[in-house]
Amino acid sequence: MLRKIRVLVVEDSLVFRELLVQNLNKDEGIEVVAAARDPFEARDMILKYQPDVMTLDIEMPRMDGIEFLQKLMPQYPMPVVMISSLSDRVFDAMNAGAVDFVAKPTSTERRAIEEFIRTELPVKIKIASIAKIHRRRTHAEVVNALHIQKPTGKCDLIAIGASTGGTEATIDVLQGLHKDVPGIVVVQHMPAGFTELYASRLNERCELEVREAKSGDIVRPGLVLLAPGGDQHMELIRQDNMYKIVLKKAPKVNGHCPSVDVLFSSVAKHAKENAMGVILTGMGGDGAKGLLEMRKNGSHTIGQDETTCIVYGMPKVAYEIGAVEYQEKLPDIAKRIYNVLNK
């Protein structure tokens, strides 16, 4: 019998905390070993119970979840899943070392809350339990590591796909690029509502212009278009001698909407050898087949290596099926992009 994942729940609301404990314990692969109402209790429980994964609220009395992470991770690095209402503060938590996050249910109905705890949250906990914890690079470290040459090669666009751990990995890559790069399209698995906040944060932290994509958007140099989370896939088409974005409501592909495979397949079809594909950290295999299509159609392709992935899933599958031309550590991906652009 497989060992259960030992979980510490940190949540200031007594009602929600009890619902978390009761419903997570119904999962055969999970055991809630302790529950804390604030970071001070959590600190003691971490030392006593040594949990495999911690779920953590952001807004709490005495010390919020982000400050707790900033103090905890350098001393006791561990996988943490944030449970967050719709706020860009969740990305501060990711920067502080959290592995992933889930959107706190907006419904106050007990049935809806229990459904969320029994379905979405256990998946995130199980993925987090196998994640590797890495120190995040600062913006200065990213920029100082690069010696940039102006792109001279033929490439019209760059397509990027990511999942677990991808919010920070994508920032790392984009901060290493300048406005002279081709247009960039990105699928990052993320709950509805959060992608607009994430795009806004990227726009503040990168030299590139970054925004959430809309149907009809034109892909142009220096612009990053991020697929909106929710129920639409993002595809690329070629129209009037330009590359444009199309958003389509459709069922999930590989368990995701938007799906990286859907984007990459459309890029392979319409941009062929005039594109570049990048697959970053994430659980599962979404994007691997689409990246292979891109490579077969002449695109250069890059995959993040195992040592720097939070979860070596998507890049692993892509590498094993021959979709990855260049396998790189995360700090070297932006440099590889420029090397390919200058071929």
N, C-alpha and C positions, 0 to 999 in steps of 0.2 A: 504493500500500500504506500502511495506517495505521501511524503511529509506535507502537512498543511502549511500554507503561508501564514506566518504569524503577523498579525496586524495590530497597530496601535491607532486608535481613533482619537483625534483631537478636535473638539467641537464645543463651543460655549453654550449652545442651546441644548437644554436638558432633553427636550422632546426629540429634536433631530438626532442628538447623540444616541439616545436609546433606540431610535428607529434604525440608525446605522448599525449598531451592535447586533440587534435582533435579526435583521435581514441579511447582513453579511455572514453571520454564523450559519445561515441556512445553506450557504454554498459549501459543497463538500470539500473544496480545495482551500478554504479559508477558515482561520480561527482568530477571532478577535481576542487578544490576550489581555488588553487593558483599554480603558477609555479615560481621557483627560478633558477637563473643562478649559484649560489654558496652558500656555507653554511651560509655566513653572511646574505644574503637575506632570506635564509630558516629559520634561527633562528627567525627573526622578524615575518615571516609568520606563523610559528608554534604557536607563542603566540597569533597572531591576529585571525587565522582561526581555530585553534585547530583540525587539521585533524585526521582522524582515522588511516590512513596509509600513509607512505612516501615512494616514490621510490627515489633511490639515486644512482648517478653515483660515481665511485671511483676516476677517474682521473679528477680533477677540479683545476682551478687556485685559488690562495690565501690560500686555505685549502682543502686537499683531503677528500674524503668521510669517510675514516677510522678515521682520526683525529677528524672529526666532530662527528662521532658516539661515540668516546671515551669521548668527552666532553659533548655530549647531553644525553646519556643514564643514567648516574647517577643522572642527574637533572630532565630530562623529558623523562622517559622511554616510548617508543611507538613502534608499529610494523613497521619495515623497510624492504623493499624488494630492494636488490641491483640489478642494471643492469650492468653487467660486461663483458668486453672482456675476452678472455681466459688468465687467470692469477691466480697464487696461492694467490694473494693479497685478493681475495674474501673471503678466509678463515680467514684472519685477520679481515675482516668486520664481519664475522659470530661470531668470538670470541669477538668482541667488542659489540655484541648485536643484529645484524641483524637477522631477522627471517628466511629469505630465499633469494635466488638469481635466476636470469635468465641470460642466455647467450645472450649478445648483438648480434644482427644479423651481420653476416660477409658480407652479400650482401649489396651493396649500392643502389640496385633497390628499388624505393619507394614502389612498390607493396609488395615486400618481407618484408620490414620493417613494413608496415601497417598490414600485415597478422600476424606478430609476436605480435604487440601491441594489436590487436583485439582478439587474441586467447590465447596465452600462458601467457602473462602478467596479464590479468584480473583474471585468475584462481589463480595465486600466490597472488594477492592483496586480493582476497576474503578469501583465507585461512589465510593470515596474519591478517586480520581484526578480527579473532576470536582467535588469538594466545595469549598465556600468556607469559609475559616477565619475565625471571628469571635472577638473577645474576649468571654468570658463576663461577664455582670453579676453583681455580688455580691448577697447577700440584702438588704443595706442599701440598695443602689441600687434594687432592685425595690420595696421597701416605701416608700422616700422619694419615689418617682415617683408614688405613688398618693394620691388624695384620695377616700376612699371614702364613698359614701352607702349607707344600708341599702336592700337591694332591696325594691321595692314592686310590681313587675310580676308577671304570671302566667307562671311557668316552673317546671315540676316537676323537670327534670333537665337536665344538660349532658353531652353525649357528645364525647369527644376522641379523635382518631386521629393516630398519628405513627409514623415509621420512622427512617431514618438522621438522626442529629442530634437525635432527639426526646427522648432521656433528659434532656438539659439544657434543651431548649425547654419540656418539660412541667413541669419544676421551676420554670422562670421564670414560667410562667402560674399554677401552683398557689400559689406563694409570694405572688402578688399578690391572692389571694382569702382571704376570712375565713369563719368557721364559719356565717355567715348565708346562704351561697349554697345553691342547690338541690344535691341529690345529684349526684355526678359519676361517670361510667363511662368507662374509658380502655382503649383498645387501643394498646399500644406493641410493635412487632415486636421480639422478644427471644428468645434461646434458652431452652429449658426450664430451670427451676431459678433463673435470674437474676431472674425477675419478683418472687419473694417477697423477695429481697434488696433489689431496687429499691423495692418498696412500703415496706419497713421504713425505708429511707433517706429516702424522701419523707415518711413519717410523722414522722421526727425533725426534718425541715427545714421543714415547713409547719405552719401553724396548724390546718389541716384534719386529720381522722383519715384515714389511708390504709392500706389493706391489700389483699392479693391476694383476688380474688373467689372465692366458692364458689357452687355451685348453691343457690338458695333465698334468697340474700342479698336483703334489702330495701333499695332505694335510698331514702336519707333525707338531709335537709339536713346539710351539714357532713361527709359521708362520701364518700370517693373509693374506688371499687372498680376494681382493675387486673386485666385479663384475664390469667390464667396462661399463660405460654409453653408450647409443646408441641404437643399434638394435639387441642385442643379449641377450638371457636369459642365466643364469648360473645354471648348474645342477651338482649334485654330482653322481658319479657312483662308484661301487666297482669292481676293476679289479686287478688281480694278488695279491690278499690279501692286496690291498691298496685302499685308497679312492682317486679318481682323479676328476679333474674338466673338464667339457665339456661345451663349449660355443656354443649356437645354435641360428642362425637367425630365428626369428619367430615373428608373430604378438604380439602386446601388450596384456598383461593379467591384468585385473583390471585397465586398462588405463596406464600400466607401462611396460617398457622394459629397464633393467631387472626387473623382478617381484620377490617379496619376496616369494609369494605363490609357484612359480615354484621351487625356491631353497628349501624351506622347504618341499615340497612334495617329492622331490628327496631324501632329507635327511631321511625323514620318511620311504621311500621305501628301501633304501640301508643301512642305519646305525641303524635304529630301536632304541632299548633301549641303544645303545652305543653312543648316541648323546644328546646334550642339545640345546634347542632353546630359543632365546631371542628376544622379539619384543619391539621396542622402539618408541618414539614419531613419529607421522605422521598422515596426513589426510587420510580419507577413511578406507578401510578394507583390503588392500593388506597384505597378510601374516597370517591373522587370520585362514583361513581354513587349510592352510598348517601346522600351528602350532598345530591345533587340530589333524591333521593326525599324527604329531610327538608324541603328548601326547598319543594318542590311541595306537601307536606302541611301547610305553614304554619309550619314552624320557622324561626327566625332562624339564619343560618349565617355563620361567620367563617373566613377563610383567611389563613394567614401569607404575607406578601409575599416577593417574590424576593430583595430586598436582605438580609433577615435569615435566610433559609433556608440551612442547610448544603447541602442538595440540594433545589432547587426542582423537584420532580417531582409528588408527590401534590397539593399546593396548586395547582400550575400546571394540571394536568388538570382539577381541580375548577373553577377559575376559568374555563377555556376553554369548559367545557360549561354554564356558567351556574349552577353550584351555590353559588357564593360571593356572599353578600349584602354583606358587609363585608370588604375586604382590608386587613390591618393589619400593621405592623411588630411583631415579637415583643414589644418592650417595651410596646406599646400594647394587646395583646390582653386582658389582665386588665381594663383600664379600659373597653374596648369591651364586655366581658361585663357589667360593672356598668351601663353605659349602656343596654344592651338590657334588663337586668333591671328597670331603673327607668322603662321606657317605659310 
